Amino acid sequence: MDLTTADHMTTAPDPSSAPATRQRWRQARGLEFLGPVQGSGLKDPAFLVRRVDDQVVQLSELLHLVVRAVEPPRPAEQVADDVSAAYGRTLSVDGLAHLVTTRLEPLGLVVPDESPDPTRAVRARPLLALTAKGTLVPARVVNRLARALVPLFWPPLVVLALAALVAADVALVTQGDLWAAVGELFATPTIALLIYAMLTVAALVHELGHAAACRYGGARPGEIGFGLYLVFPAFYTDVTDSYRLGRTGRVRTDLGGLHFNALTVLVLAAGYLATGNGVLLLTAFVLQFQMLQQLIPVVRFDGYYVLSDLAGVPDLFARVGPVLRSLRPGHPVDPRVSELRPRSRRFVTGWVVVVVPLLVAALGWAVWYLPEFLERGRQGLELQQLVFDLAWERRDWPAMALAVVSIALLLLPILGALLALWRVGATLVLLARNKLAAGDAASYEPVPLPDPPRVVSAADFTDEVMYAAPAPVPTQGWRGTVYRGSGHLLNPGPSLPEQRRRELERRLRTPIEGSRRVVVMSRKGGVGKTTITLALGSTFALLRGDRVIAVDANPDAGNLAHRVAPPHDRTVTDVLRDLDQITTYAALRRYTSQGIESRLEVLASDDDPRIGMALARDDYHRLIGLLDRFYNLILLDTGTGILDSANQGLLTEADQVVLVVRAGLDGGRAGALTLDWMDQHGFDDLVARTVVVVNAERRGSEPPEPMRRHFEKRCARVVTVPWDDALEPGALTDMSALHRRTRDALVDIAAAVADNFVVGDES
C-alpha cells in the first residue's frame, strides 16, 4: 500500500524564479479526488488524490485546496484569492507559486497551463519496500474476483470461520498423525515440491483476501503482482485505495489475507480428515506458521499494516527518526511527531521504542554470527549440489527439481543478509562522509581576527559576566526526584513538558505598558464563562505579581465575587456613585474583594438585576477609566446578550476577547455566530486576537475536530480546559485544588492572551 505524502517533501525552491503573478496552472490529467483521510492520526485534516498512474498522494488541506482551485486555469491572483477565501487565511501569489513549484509540480498533480503532463512524478519509496515488481493478475480481473468473493466477509461467516479454525486445529492435533507425515516427507523428499506448490497457491489466495476485503469496504483494489523483498520473492496486492476507508475498513483489508488463509486451512483440514493424506496435514500446519509470521509488526507484514492503520499513520518507519530525535532530553519535538494526535503519538512512540531495539539487536546478532552462517550455508549448498549430481546420473527429475529449489532456498537468506548489511553499511558510510565533509568545510573557514580590546569598567559587574548561566533545574516527575534525592548533585534537566510550561509562564509575564482590558464573553449561558474568568484571573494574579482585577459586568446578578472571597457589601454601583471621591488605590480597595491564595481582586455586580440592566456603556466607560489608573490587567466578565448596550460598550473598550464555548455543536455554533457579529460590526481586529476557550462540561469531553479547525482559522488560539471537580461546585474555588492538566490549560490560555500584550502596547 504505497502512499506519497506531500507535506514533508524537501524540494528546494528555485531562488532565481520570479513571482508568477500572471502564471496559469492546471491539474494534471486523470486526477481523482478521493476525499479526506478517514481515521487519520494527524491533528490537521489530510486529503487523498489518485493520479493517472494509480499512485495515491496524501495532501494537507491547503495543498488540496490549491489543486482544486487551479482548474479551470486562471491567473494566479484569482487562484490565490479563492484559496484564501476557502482556507480562511491569506495566501499570497508568491506563496501560491512556491507551493505549486516545490510541492505540487514534483508530485505530478499540477502543471503549467501550456505544458505537457509530467512523465516521471514522485512515487512513494517506503523503507524495505518491494522492488522489481511485475503484474501477475491485472486490476480488472482482480476486481471481478474480489466482487465475487465479497460475501465471504459477511460478519457471521467470519465468526463461524474462526470457530471452525479452532475446531479444525483441535481435530488435527488429536486425530492427525503428524510424525507419520514427517516420516513420509523424509522418505520421499520430492513431496516437498508439492508442499511448496500448495503454499504458493495459498499465498495467491492470501492476496485475493486483501483484495476482497478492500472491495467489501467500498474501495477499489488494484493488481496482484510479484516482486522482491530484499532478495526474497513475494506477492503483493495494490490496495492503496483503502486509505480512503475508515480505520475499520483499512484494518479489515489488512487482515483479509489471513481470513482467506484461515479458510484455506479449513479446506486442507477437511481434505486430510477425509483422505488421511499427510501432505495436506503438513501444508495446513506450515500455512498457520506463516499466518503467525504475518502478524509480526517489526517488518512490512500484515501485522505492521494493522498497527499502522490503528494509529492512523501511513508509514511508521518514516517516523522512526523523528521520534528518536524527539526523545532526546532537552531537544524540541520534531514536527513529524508534533503533527500527530496525542493517541497516535503515544502509539507510534511505543512502537518505535519496541521495534528499534529489536532491529538493532537483530542486526548485531546477524553481524556476530555472519561467519558461522556463511559456513553453514556453504556446507548446505555443497550437500545439495551432491544431491543434484546423483539425481542427474539417475535422471531423477523430481529429485533434481527439489535440489534446485533447496539451493535457491539456501541462497536467498545468504544474499538477503548480505544485502541488508551492505545497505546498513552504505548508509553509515554516507553519514560519516557527510560529517567529515562538514568538518572539512568548517576547517577551511577563514580564522576571524580578534576583536579590538574592550574598555574595562564597572559595567562588567553583572550576573552574565561574572557567573556562568545556571543550568535549568527540574521540579517535577522523576527528574525532580533525582535532583532532590541526590542533594542537587545530579541534574537531568527539566522534561519537555516542564520546559514548555516554563516557556508559557515566561510569555504569560510579558510586561504591560499602562493597562490591558480583556473581555470574557459567551453567546450562551451556562458554559462556564464566570468560572473561566475566575480561573484565568487567578492564574494571572498568581504568576504575574502586578495588579489584576476581575469585574463582574454581568447584569443578571453574576456570582463572580462569591467564587473568590466571602460576600462584599460594595458593588459596581457603589463605585460609580462614589467615582469622584476615589482618588487613590487604597480608596478603591475598599470596594473590592481579594482571593487569599491568588490575590486576585474582584469588583462585584449588584444583586438587584434591575440595577445591573440600568448600567449602560457610558457607565462602564467611566468605570474602566478609573480602573486603568490603578490596575495593570482588567478582566471583564460580561453577560450573554451581545446586543445589549453595555456589552457592546465593553467590546469597544476591550483590547482583547476571550470567547468561552461548550464542546458540543450548539456551543460551537453560538461562538461562531458571535464572531460573525463582531466581524460585521467593526470588531474584526478583536476576532483575529480572540482566544477561544472550549470548556469541557464532563469528563473526556472534547470539541469535534472541524469545530476546532474553524476557530483556529479565525482566532489566535484555541484551548480546551478539561473537566475538573474543583471547578464544579460554583462556590469558593481553591486554585491549588485544580488538577495539573487544568492548571496547564489555564497557563496556556494566559500565555495566549499575554502574546497580544506587546501587540496592543505597540498599537
VEXVO-729590 format. One record per atom (N, C-alpha, C): x, y, z. Coordinates in steps of 0.05 Angstrom, whole numbers, plus 5000, padded with zeros to 4 digits. Layout:
! VEXVO-729590
XYZ;...
END
This chain:
! VEXVO-729590
501749765000;500050005000;501850255000;502550344976;504350574974;502750834976;503651024992;502351284995;504451494995;504351684976;506151904976;504952134992;506552245011;505652475027;507052725018;505452935012;506553175001;507553365022;506753335047;507253545067;510153555076;511753355070;514453355080;516553315059;515953395035;517953385013;519953605018;522453545010;524653735015;525653864990;523953874969;524754014945;525254304950;527554404943;528254684949;527154864927;526255104935;525255284915;527455404899;526855474875;528855604857;529055894863;531355984874;531556264882;531456454859;532056354836;532056534813;529356584800;527356424808;524756454796;523356694806;522156854788;520757094796;517957024804;516657184820;513857134827;512057124802;510556904800;508956864776;506156994779;506157254777;503557394782;501557334760;502557284735;500757224713;500956924705;502256764721;502556484714;499856344717;499356154699;496955984700;497855694703;496455544719;496955264723;494355114718;494554854715;492254674712;492854414726;490754264730;491054004742;492253814721;493953624730;494753414712;492353244704;492553124681;490252974671;489952714687;487352634690;486852384703;486752384734;486752624746;486652624776;483952544786;483952394808;481452314821;481652394850;479752564859;479752654886;478152464903;479552334922;478352124939;477252224965;477552484971;476452594995;478352585019;477452655043;479152655066;479952385076;482252365089;483152115101;481352065125;480351825127;478651745149;480351625171;479751705196;481251595219;484251665219;484851905209;487651985208;488752035236;491351975239;492652035265;493852305266;493552465245;494552735244;492652935256;493653145268;491953345280;490353495259;491653555237;490353715215;489253515195;487153605181;485953425161;487753375138;487553135126;489153055103;487152955082;487952995056;486252915034;487752735015;486252575000;487552374982;486852444953;488852424936;488452474907;489952244893;488552114873;489751904858;490552004830;493051954823;494052034797;493251824776;493851894751;493151714729;494751454730;497051454743;498651214746;497851054771;495551114783;494450974807;496051034832;498051204832;499351284857;497551474872;497051414898;495351574915;497151764931;496452024931;498052224944;496452344967;497652374990;496352505013;497152795014;495252975016;495653265016;494553395041;495853605049;494653775070;492253925059;490754045077;488354185068;489054415049;491154555055;491954785038;492754685010;494454475008;495254374982;492854264967;491054134981;488654034968;486954254956;486754474970;485154704960;486554824936;489254834936;490654944913;490254764888;490454504891;489954324868;487154364858;485254394875;482454434867;482154694852;483454904862;482955174852;484255234825;486355084817;487655154792;486055064768;483854924772;482254844749;479554984751;478555124730;479955164705;482255364707;484155354688;486555524690;485755824691;486855964710;486356244714;488856384723;488856654723;491256794733;491756724762;494256734770;495056664797;493656824818;493057084813;491757254832;488957144840;487457054819;484856944825;484956684840;486956514833;487256254848;487956314877;489756494882;490556564909;488156674925;486556844912;484256954926;482256734933;481756544915;479856334920;480856154942;483456084942;484555914963;484456054990;485056314990;484956465015;482156475027;480156505010;477356515020;476556245031;477356025018;476555765027;478155675051;480655755053;482355665075;482055835100;481156085097;480756255120;483256415127;485356395112;487856545116;488856635089;490356855090;491256975065;493556815053;493356745028;495556625012;496356814991;498756904992;499757094972;500356954945;500657114924;501356994898;504056854899;506056984913;508656864916;508456594931;506856594952;506456354967;505156134950;503256214934;501956014916;504055904896;505656074884;507655974865;509655794879;510355854904;512255684918;511055404923;508555394932;507255144937;507054974911;506355104889;506054964864;508654854854;510755024854;513254934842;514854744859;514654764886;516254594903;514754354914;512154354914;510654134925;508953984904;507354134889;505354004872;506353924845;508154084833;509254004807;510953754809;512753734829;514353484831;512553234835;510253274847;508453044852;506752984827;506953144806;505453084782;502453144785;501753324803;498953394807;498153654793;499953844791;499454104778;501654154758;501054264735;502954324714;502354594703;504254734691;503654984677;501554944655;500055144650;497655114633;498355004605;500555094594;501255014566;503254784565;503954674588;505954454589;504654184587;506153984577;505053714577;505153604605;503653384609;503653254635;506353134641;507153124666;509753014673;509852714667;512252624659;512552334653;513752184676;515152324694;516352184717;515752354742;513552294755;512852424780;513852274804;514052404826;515052284851;513152054859;514351824866;512751604877;513751534905;512051394920;512851314947;515151114946;517151154963;519350974966;519650894995;517850735005;517950665034;520350475039;521150485065;523350315074;522650025070;524649855061;524249565057;521849505039;521549665019;519349625000;520049414980;517949304966;518449114944;519749264921;521549114907;522849224883;522449024861;523149114837;522948944813;520148824811;518148994814;515348894815;514348844786;512548654784;511248584759;508348504764;506748534744;503848464747;503448174742;501848054761;501147774758;498247744750;496447894763;493647894755;492848184751;491848254728;491048544723;488848634741;488748904745;486849024764;483948954756;483248944731;480448894723;479648614731;481548424728;480948144736;480748124766;482548264780;482448264809;479848374819;478848584807;476348704815;473948504812;473948364789;471848164785;471947944806;474347844811;474647634831;473847734859;474747974866;474148084892;471248124896;469848224875;466948264877;465547994882;466447784870;465247524874;465747414902;468047484914;468847374940;467947544963;466747774958;465947954979;464147825000;462247644992;460447525013;461947365034;464447295029;465947145049;466647315073;466247585071;466847765094;464247835109;462147695104;459747735120;460447665149;459947855168;460947815195;460247555208;457747455206;457247195219;458946965207;459546995181;461146785168;464046805178;465047045183;467747075193;467946955221;466047005238;466046895265;465946585263;464246485245;463946195242;466546075232;467946215214;470546115204;472646095226;472746305244;474646295266;474046065285;471446025291;470745805308;471445535295;470945515269;471645265255;474645225254;476245435252;479145405252;480145285278;479045385300;479745275326;479044975328;476644915319;475744635319;477444465301;478244565278;479844415259;482644355271;483844555284;486444515297;486344305318;484144315334;483844115355;483643835342;482243815320;481943555307;484543465295;486143655283;488643575271;490643485292;490643615315;492543545336;491843275348;489243235353;488342995367;488142755349;487342795323;486842575305;489042545284;490542755279;492542745257;495042605267;496442465248;498942335254;501142495242;502042705256;504042885246;506642745240;507542575259;510142455255;510242265232;507942135227;507841965203;508142125178;506842365177;507142545154;509942645151;511342705173;514142795172;515942565162;515342315172;516942095162;516542045133;514142085123;513542055094;515142265078;515342505089;516842725076;519742655074;520942545095;523742465094;524242225076;522242055075;522541815058;522341895029;520642085023;520242174995;520642484995;523142584994;523642874995;522143034973;521642904951;520343054929;517543144936;516443034958;513843134968;513943424974;516343524982;516643804989;515943984966;516343884941;515644054918;512644104918;511043894924;508143924924;507344114946;508744104970;508044284992;508744574983;511044614971;511744884961;509644984942;508644814924;506644904904;504044984918;503244824938;500744884952;501045134969;503345184981;503745434996;503845674977;504845634953;504745854933;501945924926;500245724921;497445774915;496145904939;496745824964;495645944988;496446244990;498946304981;499846584981;498146754962;497446644939;495746784920;492946824931;491946614945;489346634958;489446854980;491646874994;492047085014;491747355002;492947394978;492747654965;489947714956;488547504947;485747544939;484047624964;484847524987;483447615012;483747905017;486148015013;486448305015;484648454995;484648364971;483048494950;480148484956;479148254965;476248224971;475548394995;477248415015;476648575039;476548875031;478448955013;478449225004;475849294989;474949104972;472449144957;470049144976;470048974997;467848965016;467549235030;469749375035;469549635049;468649865031;468649815004;467750024986;470050144970;472450054973;474750154958;475249974934;477050064917;477649914892;480349794893;480649524894;483349404894;484649424866;487249424867;488749434842;489849154834;492049154822;493148904811;494348724834;494548474828;496148284844;498748244829;500948284842;503548264829;505548114845;508048114836;510247984850;512648174849;514448134868;516748304870;518748174888;520848334895;523048234912;523048404938;522948264960;523148384987;526048334995;527848544991;530748504990;531348314967;531648054972;532047864951;529947644951;528147654970;526147444974;523747504956;522847314939;520547354922;518047364940;516147534932;513747574948;511547674929;509047604936;506747714922;505747964937;504248134923;503048364935;500348424921;498748574935;496148674924;496148974927;495449114907;495249414908;492549484920;492549544946;490049634959;490449914970;491950074955;492450354964;489850514967;487850434951;485250574952;483850544979;484750344995;483550305022;484150535040;486050715033;486650945051;484351135053;482451125035;480151295037;477951175054;478350925063;476450795081;476950885110;475150835127;475550885155;477450685167;478150725193;480050555206;479150265206;476650205210;475649935210;475949805182;475349955161;475649855134;478449785127;480349955136;483149905130;484249665145;483549645171;484449415186;483249155175;480649165166;479448935153;481048855128;481849055113;483448995089;486148865096;487448965118;489948855126;489748565135;487448495148;487048225158;485648045138;484848155115;483347995096;484847755086;487447785082;489147565073;489247335093;489447405119;489447205139;486747055141;484647205136;481947075136;481746865114;482746935090;482746745068;484646505074;486946565088;488746345095;487346155115;485746275133;484246105152;482245925137;480946035116;479145875100;480645655085;483145715076;484745515063;485445295082;486145365107;486845155127;484444975131;482045095132;479644925135;479344725112;479844815088;479744635065;481744415067;484244485075;486344285078;485744085100;484644195123;483944015145;481743825137;479743925123;477643755114;478643535095;480443615077;481643425059;483243215073;484743295094;486343095108;484542905124;482543015138;480742845153;479242645136;478842725110;477342555092;479142345079;481742415074;483542235058;485842125075;486642275096;488942185111;491542245097;491542425077;494042495062;495742675080;498242575085;500042725103;500942985091;500943015064;501743275052;499843495060;497243435060;495243635068;495643715098;496343525115;496743585143;499143765146;501443705133;503843865136;503344145124;501944165102;501344425090;499644595108;497644465121;495944615140;497444735163;499344575174;500944675197;502944895188;504344855165;506245055156;504845315149;502445295137;500945535129;500245695154;499545555176;498845705200;501245835213;503645705210;506045845219;506546095203;506046085177;506346325160;504346535169;501946455177;499946655186;500946795211;502146645229;503246775253;505546965246;507146885226;509347055217;508247315206;505947305192;504747545181;503947745202;503547665226;502647845248;505047985261;507447925254;509748055265;509748345256;509748545274;509648825265;512348965262;514448805262;517148935260;517849005232;517048845212;517548905184;514848915170;514848965144;512449025130;510748775123;509948635145;507948425142;505248545149;503248365149;500548465155;500248595182;501648485202;501548605229;502548885229;504548945213;505549225211;503449415201;501949325180;499949505169;497549525187;496949315203;494749335223;495449555243;497949545254;498749755273;498750025261;499650045236;499750305222;496950415219;495050255212;492250355208;490850405234;491550255255;490450315281;491450585291;493950645286;495050905294;494151135275;493251065251;492451275232;494851405219;497151275218;499651385207;500451205184;500651305159;501051125136;503650975137;505951095145;508550965144;509950995170;509850795187;511050805213;514050835212;515350705192;518250725190;519251005185;517551165171;518351445165;518351615191;517151515213;517051665238;519251585257;520851385250;522851285269;524851505276;526051625256;528051835261;526852065276;524552185268;523352405283;522752325312;521752085317;521152005345;523651995361;525751875350;528251845365;529552125371;529352305351;530352575356;528752715378;526152665378;524452795398;524852685426;525852435428;526252315454;528852405468;530552555453;533052645466;532452855486;533552835511;532953035532;533953305523;532253505528;532953775522;532653865493;531653685476;531353755448;528353795441;527753975422;524954025416;523753785401;521153775402;519653555389;519753605359;520453395344;520553415315;517753465303;517553635282;514853695271;513453445261;514853235252;513552995244;512252845267;513052915292;511852795316;509652975327;510153235328;508253425340;505753445323;505853375297;503453385280;501453155285;502352955301;500552735307;498752795330;496352675330;494552685352;495852555377;495052635401;496352515425;496252215425;493852095419;493651795420;495551675399;495551775375;497251675354;500251715361;500851945373;503551995381;504551795401;502951735421;503651525441;503951255428;502151195409;502250935395;504850905379;505451105363;507851095346;510351085363;510451255384;512851255402;513250985415;511050865424;511350595436;512350395416;511350405391;512350225370;515250265365;516150515363;518950575358;520750465381;519850525405;521350435429;521750135430;519749985420;519949695420;521449595396;520849705372;521949585347;524849655343;525649905348;528449975343;530449805359;530049765385;531949575399;531949295387;529549195378;529448935366;531048925340;530649125324;532149135298;535149165303;535949325322;538749365328;539949095339;538448965357;539348705367;539648495345;537648495327;537748305305;540148365287;540648615282;542948695265;545548605279;545748655305;548148575319;548548275319;546348125323;546447835322;547347735295;546247865274;546947785246;549947825241;550948055249;553848115245;555547925260;554847865285;556447685302;556547405291;554347305282;554147025272;554447005242;555047215228;555247205199;557347005189;559746985201;561646785191;560546505193;559446435217;558346165220;556046115201;554346325198;552046305180;552946245151;555046385142;556046335115;557246055112;558645965133;559945705132;557745485131;555645515147;553545315146;552145325119;551745555109;550545585082;552245445061;554845485063;556645355043;556445055044;556344945069;556044655072;553444555060;551344705066;548744625055;548644625024;549944835013;550044844983;551644614972;553844534984;555444314975;553744054976;552244024998;550643785001;548443774979;547143994974;545043994953;546243964925;548744064922;550044014896;550543714892;551343584913;551743294912;549143154906;546943234919;544343114913;543643154884;544143394874;543443444846;545043274827;547643234833;549343074815;548342784815;547642674839;546642404840;544042374825;542242574828;539642564813;540142594783;542142734775;542742764747;543642494735;545342354750;546242094740;543941904736;541941924754;539641744753;537341854736;537742094726;535642234711;532942244728;533342294754;531042324772;530242614772;528342674754;527642954750;526343084775;524542954790;523443074814;525643134835;527542954838;529742994857;531443234848;531943254822;533543484812;532043744817;529443744813;527943994818;527944064847;527743864865;527843914893;530544024901;532743924890;535344024896;535644314887;534644374863;534744654854;533244844872;530844754881;529244924899;530744954926;531944734935;533344754961;535744934959;537244924936;539445114932;538545404933;536245454919;535145724919;534345814947;533145624962;532345694989;534745745008;536945615002;539345665018;540745925009;540645984984;541946224974;540546484982;537846474982;536346714987;536946845015;536946685037;537646815062;540446925063;542346795050;545046895050;545247155035;544047155011;544047404995;542547625010;540247555022;538647765036;540247885059;541547715075;543147815098;545447995088;546847905067;549048065056;548048335045;545748325031;544648575020;543748765042;542448665063;541648835085;543948955099;546048795105;548448905118;549849115100;549849055073;551149245055;549649515055;546949505056;545349755056;545849905082;545949765105;546549905130;549250025130;551249875120;553949975118;554250215100;552850205077;552950425058;551650675071;549550645086;548250875099;550150995120;551450825136;553350925156;555751075142;556750955120;558951085106;558051365095;555651375085;554651625074;554351835096;553351755120;553151935142;555952035151;557851845152;560551915160;561752115140;561352065114;562452245094;561252525097;558652535101;557352805105;558552945129;558952785151;560052905175;562853015170;564552845157;567252935151;567353175132;565453165112;565353385094;564653645108;562753625127;562053855143;564453955159;565953755171;568253835187;570453955170;570953845145;572953965128;572154245120;569554285113;568654545105;569154745128;568654655152;568954835175;571954905179;573754695174;576554745178;577754945159;576554975135;577555165115;576355445118;574655485138;573555745141;575755935150;575756185141;577856375150;577756425180;580056445192;580156495221;579556785226;577456835242;576757125247;578957265262;579257525256;581257685270;580157745298;581957775318;581057835345;579758105347;577758125364;576458375368;578358575381;577958835376;579659035389;579259025419;581259105434;580959095464;578559265473;577159165493;574759295502;575459455527;574259685530;574759855553;573559715578;575159675599;574259545623;573159765642;570759695653;569459885671;567759735691;566459875708;564759755728;562259615716;561759665690;559559535677;559959235674;562459135679;562958845678;561658695702;560958845723;559858715746;556858655743;556358455726;553658365722;553658055725;551257945729;551057655732;552057515707;551357625684;552157495659;555157475655;556657685664;559557695661;560957535683;560057565707;561557455730;560957165735;558557065728;557756795734;556756655709;557356395708;556256235687;553256205690;551956185667;549056155668;548255895682;546555905702;545755665717;544255475699;544755215703;543255015688;540354995697;538454955679;535654935688;535354705707;533654745728;533354545749;530554425746;530254155746;527654035745;526154055772;523554075771;521954085795;519753875796;519453735774;517153555772;518153275763;516453075768;516952805758;519452675770;520352465756;522652315765;525152485764;525252675745;527652855744;527953025769;525653135778;525753295802;526453125826;525452875827;526052685849;529052625849;530252565826;533052505825;534752755834;533952985825;535453225832;535353275862;532953255874;532753295903;534053075919;533652825910;534652595924;537652575924;538952685903;541952685902;543152925916;541553085930;542653325942;543553525922;542153535900;542653725878;545253665863;546353415866;548753345852;548153245824;545953105820;545153005794;542853185783;543353295760;541353465748;540653375719;538653195716;537953105689;536553315672;536053555683;534753765668;531653725668;530253945664;527353925663;526353765638;524153635641;522953485619;521853685598;521153575575;520053755554;517353875563;515553735576;513153865586;513754085606;515654045623;516354255642;517654495628;519254445608;520454665593;518254825579;516354675568;514154815555;512554985574;512054875599;510655025619;512155275626;514755265629;516355495636;516355705614;516355615589;516255795566;513555945566;511355795572;508755915574;508656125596;509856065619;509856255641;511556495634;513656455619;515256695611;513556875593;512056755574;510256915557;508157045573;507156905593;504957005610;505857255625;508357275631;509357505646;510257735628;509457745603;510057965585;509258225598;511158415600;510558675613;508258825599;506758975614;504559135604;505259425608;505059585587;505359875589;502559985593;502060105617;499460205623;497659985633;495459935620;493559725628;492459585603;491459345608;490259185587;487459095596;485559105577;482759035584;482058785567;481358565581;480658315569;477758255575;476158235555;473258175558;472857875555;471657745575;470957465574;467957445568;467257315546;464457325537;463657055526;461057015524;459856785510;457056855501;456156725480;453456775469;451356625485;452156405498;450256235512;450956245542;448956225559;449356195587;449955915595;451155885619;451655615630;453955475617;455855615604;458155485591;460655515608;460455635632;462755665649;464355915645;463056125635;464456375629;465556495655;463956505676;464956615701;467156445713;466956185711;469056015720;471656065706;471556095680;473956155664;475156425672;473356625676;474356895685;475756865711;474656725730;475856695756;478556545754;478556325739;480956165737;483156315722;482456455700;484356595685;485556835701;483756985714;484757205730;486457115753;485756885766;487456785787;490156695777;490256575753;492756495741;494556735736;493456945725;495057185721;495957305747;494257325767;494957445793;497057275807;496957015805;498956845818;501656865805;501756865779;504356845765;505457105755;503957325755;505057575745;506057755768;504457785789;505357945811;504358235810;503358335787;502358605786;499358605792;498158835791;495358855800;493458755778;491758555786;489858435768;487158455781;485158545766;482458565776;480458435756;478458305767;476358195751;473758335758;472358435738;469958595742;467558425734;465658385752;463258245746;461358435731;461458435705;459758615688;457358465678;456458255691;454158105683;451658235696;449758345680;447458475692;445558285706;445858025701;444057825713;445057725740;445857905757;446757835784;448857615783;451057685772;453257485770;454357415797;455757185798;456757095824;459757075825;461157225808;464057215807;465257275834;464357485848;465557555873;465157335894;462957195893;462456975912;464356745908;465656715884;467456505879;470356555889;470856815896;473556895904;473856925934;471957055946;472157115975;469357135986;469057146013;466357186024;465057436013;462357446013;460957666001;461857936011;461958135993;462758405999;460258585996;460058786013;457558946013;457659165993;459859205978;460059415958;460359305930;459259445911;459059335884;459859555863;459459475838;460059665816;458359915819;455959885827;454160115830;455260315851;456460215873;457560385893;460060535882;461660395866;463960525855;463160755836;461160705820;460260915802;459061145817;457661095839;456561315855;458661485868;460861355877;463061495892;465461545874;465061545848;467261565829;469061805834;467862035839;469462275843;471062275868;470262115888;471662105914;473961905914;474061725894;476161515894;478561625879;480561705893;482861835881;485461675885;485361465902;487761305908;486961005906;489060845904;488660555903;487460465930;488460575952;487360495978;484360555980;483560775969;480660835970;479060635953;480060565930;478660375913;478660095925;480860035939;481059765951;478759695970;477459895981;475259856000;472759745986;472759755959;470459665944;470859385932;473159275934;473759015921;474258795941;473658555932;474458315947;477058215936;478458045952;481057935943;481357645951;482157485933;482657205939;485157175957;484857005977;487056975996;489456845983;488956645967;491156495954;492256645929;490456725911;491356835886;491957135887;490757275906;490957565908;489457705885;487757555871;486057675851;483957845864;483658095854;481558275864;479058255846;476758275858;474258255843;472358485852;471158605832;469158815836;466458685829;464758665850;462258515846;460158675831;458258525819;455958665807;453758685828;451758855823;449658885842;447758655840;446858555863;445058335864;442258395853;441558655851;439058725840;439258745810;438058555795;438358555765;437358805752;435358945765;434359195753;436559405752;438259405773;440459605773;442559525752;443159255750;445059165731;444259235703;441759195696;440759265669;440859555664;440759715685;440760005682;443460115674;445659965680;448360055673;448760045643;449560265631;449860275602;452860305596;453460335570;456160345561;457660585573;456360815577;457661045589;458560985617;456960835632;457660775660;460160595660;460260395643;462560225642;465060375631;464660565614;466860725604;468160875627;466460995643;467561145666;468960955686;467760725690;468860535709;471660435700;471860365674;474360265664;476460485664;475660725658;477560955660;478760975688;477160925709;478160925736;480060695741;479260455733;480960215738;483560235723;483560355700;486060385685;488260525701;487460695720;489360855735;490860685756;489560455764;490660315787;491260015782;490459915759;490859625753;492259595726;494059385725;495359315700;493659145682;492058975693;490458785677;487558785688;485658835670;482858845677;481358635661;480058445676;478458235663;475458305668;473958305646;471158385647;469358145641;467958045661;466057815658;463357925649;462657885624;460258015612;457857835615;455557945608;453157785605;453057645578;450857505573;450657345549;449357495526;448157725531;446857875509;448758055494;449657965471;451558115456;450358375445;447758375441;446458615431;445858825452;446458755477;446058935499;447959175497;446959415503;448659655500;451159635517;450859535542;453159515560;455259335548;454459105538;456458915527;457759025502;456359165486;457559295462;459559505471;458859645493;460759845503;463259715513;463059485527;465359345536;467159245513;465959165491;467459085468;469059325457;467759555457;469159795448;471559855465;471359805491;473559865509;475659645509;475059405497;476759175500;479359195484;481459095495;483959045479;484058765468;482558585481;482558305473;480058175483;479357945470;476957795477;477757505482;476557395504;476757105509;473857005505;473456835485;470856725479;470556445490;468656405508;468256145521;465955995507;466455745499;464355595485;464255315497;462055175493;461754895501;463054725480;463654475487;464954295469;463054185448;460454215452;458454105434;458054275409;456454175391;455954315366;454454575371;452454575389;450954825394;452755035406;454654955423;456455155434;458355275413;459255105395;460955205373;459455385355;456955315348;455355485331;454855765344;454255765370;453856015383;456356185383;458656065388;461156215387;461756325359;461256155339;461756255311;459956485304;457456475313;455556695308;456556955322;457656925346;458757155360;461057285344;462857115333;465057225317;463957345291;461857225279;460657345255;459657625261;458257655284;457157915291;459358115295;461558035308;463758215313;465058295286;465358105268;466458175241;464758375227;462158355229;460258525215;459958795228;460858835253;460459085267;463059225274;465159165259;467659325262;469559215283;469058975293;470858865314;472658645302;473158655276;474758445263;477558425275;478758645284;481358635296;481358475322;479158505337;478858345361;478458045355;477057985333;476657705326;479357575320;481157705306;483757595300;485457535325;484957695346;486557655371;485057495392;482657405385;480957255405;482256985412;482156925438;482856665448;480356505454;479856285440;477456125444;478055915465;476355905486;476655705507;474355515505;474955265500;472955055499;472754935527;470654985541;470354905569;468954635570;470454415577;469354145577;467454125601;464954055596;462954035617;462753765630;464153565619;464153305630;466853175625;467452965639;470052835636;470352715608;472652775596;473252665570;472052825547;470653045552;469353195531;471353345515;471253325488;473053455470;471353575447;472153805436;470653915413;471153745388;469253735370;469653605344;471953735330;473553585315;475953685302;475253905282;473053885266;472354105248;471754365263;470554335287;469954575303;472454705312;474454545321;476954665329;478354805306;478354675282;479654795259;478355055251;475655065253;474255315247;475255545263;475455505289;476255725307;479255785303;480855575298;483755625294;484255795270;482655775249;482955935225;482256235230;480356275249;479356545253;480756695276;481756545295;482556665321;485556605326;486556725347;489356695353;490056425365;488256315382;488856065396;486255935405;486355665405;484055505416;485155315437;484055335461;485055165483;482655035496;482854775502;480754625516;481554605545;479654685563;480054665592;478654405600;480154205611;478853955618;476953985641;475053795643;473153795665;474653745691;473953905712;475353885737;473353905760;473553715779;471753715802;471853975818;474254095820;474654325837;473154565826;472554575800;471154805789;468154755788;467254525795;464454445791;462454575811;463154595838;461054675857;459854955853;461455145841;460455415838;460655585863;462155495883;462555645908;465355745908;466355815932;469155905935;471055695922;472755785905;474455605890;477355625899;478455395906;481255375914;482955295890;484555485880;486055435856;488155215859;489155175884;491154965888;489854685886;487154665888;485854415886;485454325857;486054495838;485654425809;487654205801;486754035783;488553835772;490653965756;493053835754;495253955739;494554015710;492953835698;492153875670;490554135667;488854185687;487254435686;489054675689;490854665708;492654895712;494354935687;495354725674;496854755650;495254885628;492654805625;490954925605;490555225611;490155295636;489855575643;492355745637;494655625643;497155765636;497355805606;496555605591;496555615561;494755845552;492355875564;490556095557;491756355564;492856375588;494056635597;496356715579;498056515571;500256585553;499256675526;497156555516;495956645490;494856925492;493656995515;492657265519;495057455521;497157375536;499457555540;501057595515;500857415495;502157455470;501357715456;498957805462;497858045450;498358295466;499658265489;500258505505;502058685490;504158575478;506058735462;504758855438;503058695425;501658795401;499959035408;498459005430;496759215439;498259465447;500559425461;502159645470;503359795447;504259645426;505359775403;503359935387;500859835388;498759975373;497960235387;
END
